[in-house]
Amino acid sequence: MLASKARALMQGRLAVTRDDIAAMLLPVLAHRVLRNFEAEADGVAIADILHALREHIRPD
């Protein structure tokens, strides 16, 4: 949330948007996600996992 708030402020806004949160998802969470053996063997990248997560939680 702090990264999203900082991004909003740098763009001249006081309120955080869903786009701010989505933009900060990969840089903030990339070091916290661990792939299991099956994902590593299949060549699934951490970025792919986080992009899928972002699409899954994004409201329509």
Number of C-alpha atoms within 10 A of each C-alpha: 12 10 16 21 18 15 21 18 13 10 10 9 12 12 11 17 14 10 13 18 19 16 15 16 19 17 11 13 12 13 9 7 11 12 13 9 9 9 13 12 9 8 11 13 13 19 15 12 16 18 14 12 12 16 11 10 9 11 7 5
